[in-house]
Amino acid sequence: MDFELILEVILSLLAVFMAIVLHEVAHGYMALRLGDPTAKSRGRLTLNPLAHVDPVGTILLPLMIALFRFLFGWNLLLFGWAKPVPINPAYFRNPLRGMLYVALAGPGTNIVLALITAGLGRLLVWLIPTGLLFGSGGLGVNLIHWLFYLLSAFVLYNLFLALFNLIPIPPLDGSRILMYFLPAPWRRLLLSVERYGFFIIVAIFYLGGIHLIFNGVSSFWRLLLGTRWLVVVFT
């Protein structure tokens, strides 16, 4: 079995898990700042991934995608989700506005993490000697290569997770954001759709919507990384 493929999948899984966990912790932290201690009291304001594991979204689905990459060499985007952080809007002074802030916290955190990581990587790619960046073989060269691969994957998955969650379909964050700006009758209609949200999301996947999202994210990702960084990762 190709060692490089195994390492790529492991680092990609690590990047996905980190992005998902930080997304959920951001929701819980914002809720705490607004007066809701539910996530904290249930031990969800932690970076320990075990506290956020969803059997299907965090384990089964990413491992199945990784298995397809191993067996068939398909260049599939790893995808998953964590167990949602419990939020009780009754603690908020303004529940509707509070849910808006909580919803924005997750994708907002992912975008900020992507930009900070991209900035750090762009700085490193110019500080590290050219011989280490573009050399062939050697422990130091390999470590540099895989470091930039991990950073690039972290940028990619944070961008993808942010954009995907902004889709205005319940229970995704985009629906909570949209709900704040809708009149009351439309909010009730949006809430009534939530029971079908999972099936609508599956339909989006099936109809190729996920590829449109990924293509948009990929273009911005390449722009953020720049040519020099991309050469390090893909050579």
N, C-alpha and C positions, 0 to 999 in steps of 0.2 A: 504493500500500500504506500502511496506517495506521502512521504513525511511532510513535505511542504503543504500539501492539501490538508493534512491533519492539523498542522499548526495554524493554518489560516482559519479553519473552522473553530478551533479552540479560542483563538483570539477574537474572532467575530462573536462567538457566544459570550465571551467576557464583556465585550463592548455592548452587546444587546442587554445583558443583565444589568450592567451599571447604568445604562440610560433609563431602563424601565424602573429600577429601584429609585433612582434620584427623581424621576417624574412623580412617583407615588409619594415619596417623602415630602416633596414640594407641596403637594395638595394638603397633606396633613399638617405641615408647618404653617401654611397660610391659614388654615382653619383654626389652629391654635392661637395664632396672632389675633384672630377675629373673635376669640372667646370660646371656641369649641375644643374641649380637652379629650374628645372621644378617641382620636387616633393615638394620642399620647398614652391614655389610660390603658389602651389595648396593645401597647408595645410596638406600634407601627412607625414611630418616629425614630427609626434606626436604619443604618446602612447595612445591617446584616441581611443578606438576601433571603435567608431562611424565613424571616418574618413576613416576607412578601410573596412567597412562592404560591402560584396557582398551578395545580397538578397538570392542567391541560396547556394553559398559555405560557407558563414559565419552563415546563419540563418537556411534555409530550410533543407539542408542536415544533419548538426549535430543534429538538433532537431528531424528529422525523425529517425536517428539512435538511439538517446536517447529514442524515443517513442517505438521502437522495443525492446529495453532493458527493458523498463518498462512493456510492455504488454506480452512479451514472455520469458523474462529472458535470452535473448541471450547475450552472452559475446562478443559484437561487439566492434571493435576499432572505436572510434569516429574519424571522418575525416572531413576536410573542407579546404577552402581556402579563402583568402581575395582578395579585389579588387587590381589588380596589380598596383604598383607604376609607374606613368608615367616617362619614361626615354627618353631623346633626345640625341642620340649619336653624333649629329652634334656639340655639345659643347665640346666633348672630343678631345684632341690633336691627339690621335690615337683611332678612334672609335672602331676598332676591339678589341684592348687591353683593352680599357675602358669597353666594354661590358663583357669581360672576368672577370675583377675585380668586376663589379657590380653583375654578376651572382654568383661568388664565395662568395660574401658578405652574401647572404641570408643563404645558407646551412652552411657556416663557422660560422656564428653567432649562429645558432641552435646547432651546435656541441660544441662550446665553452660554451654556456649556459648549455647544458647537463652535460658537464664535471665539471663546477663550481658548479652546483647544486648538483651533485652527491658527489663531494668532501665535500661540506658543510653538506649534509645529513650524510655522513659517519662519519664526525667529531661529529655531534650532537648525533648520535646514540651511541657513546661511552662516551659522556659527561653527557647525561641524566641518572639519576639513574635507575637501573634495575627495581625497583618497579613501576616506572611511565611507563616504556616502555612495560613491560609485565604483568602489573596488570590487574585486571578485574573490570570494572565499575569505576564510579567516573568521575567527570568533567575533572580533570587534565589528567587522563589516556586517556579519549576519545579525548580531544584536541590534545594530543601528537600523537595519532593514526592517526587522520585526517590530521594533519600537515605533517606527513611522507607520507601519501597517496597522498596529493597534490604535494609534492616535487617529489615523485616517478613518478607520472603521467606527471609532467613537464619534467622530464628527458626522459621518454619514448616518448612523443609526439615530443620533439625537435629532438631526434634521428631519429624517423620515418620521420618527415618532411624533415630533411636534406637528408636522403638516397633517399626518393621518388623524391625529386626535382633534384637529380643528375642523374636521368634517362635521357639519351640523346635523348629525344623526344620533339620537339617544342610543346608548348612554355615553357617547363620546363627548369630550370636553366642549367641542364646537356647539353642541346642542344647548349646553348650559349657558354658553356665552350668548348665543342667539336668543335664548329665552328672556334674557334681561331686556332686550330691545323690542320684544313683541308685545302687542296688547293682550290683555287677559284671555280673551277667547282663543287666540292663536297659541298662547302658552298651554292651555288645556289640551288643544289638539296635538301639540308636540309631545306632551306627556303621554297622551293616549297611544302614540306611535311607539313608545319605548318598549313595549312587550314584543314588538316585531323588529326591534333594532338589530338584533343579532342576524336575523335572516336578510335584512336589507344590506348589511355589511358583507355578508357572504355573497350576495348577488353582485355587489360592487366588485368583489374579487373575481367572481366568475365572468363578469362582462368585461374585464380588463381594466377597470378603473384604477386598480393598484399599480398597473404599469405606467399609467399617466402620471400618478403621484410620484412614482420612483424616477421617471424620466425628468420631471421638474426638479426634484431633489438632487438628482445626479448632476445636472448642469450647474446648479448653484454650488454643489460640493466640489466639483472640479475647479470652479472659479475661486473658491476659498483656499483650496490647497495650492494651486499654482503649478506651473509646469515642472519646476525643479523637484518638488515633493512627489508629484505623480510619477516622475521618472524613477525616483528612489523606490517607490512601492511596486511598480510594475515591471522592473527589470531585474 
